[in-house]
Amino acid sequence: MVSYDERLITASMDELWVVSQRKVAPFHGNFQNYKKLLQS
């Protein structure tokens, strides 16, 4: 699933995959951890 809806992602995700610089990689953490990473 591809979504920008935080509530949907948090409620339904088992894994978080991140697309960056033409690469796809698993993110080891939850959605809140990912948001904090982006804000730092």
Secondary structure, DSSP 8 states (H G I E B T S, - for coil): -----HHHHHHH-S-EEEEETTEEEEESS-HHHHHHHHH-
